[in-house]
Amino acid sequence: MACEDCGLENRLRAVEQELGHNQAVHKEFFGRLEQLERQNAVTDERYQQILAGLSEVKADVRDLKEKPARRWEQVMGILLEWAVLGLLAASLLFPR
């Protein structure tokens, strides 16, 4: 009977060692997974910051594109005002 139990004891020890090894491997695996999750969270935060910065840059570019058009409209408005004032002054100074 003792010899029959020896084989089972050896197998039991091997299974226990394998179990301990598997636990260590699983612990390492889950540790790496948690590390990746933390890195992913940091990457997501940086991505959001980049998107926010990009939105600001787009708004600034849009404003810069509109500035020359606004200045041109302002210059044309001033010229039209002076033209109207000139016509009024001419009509008052030189009546028909």
Order of alpha helices (4+ residues) and beta strands (2+ residues): alpha
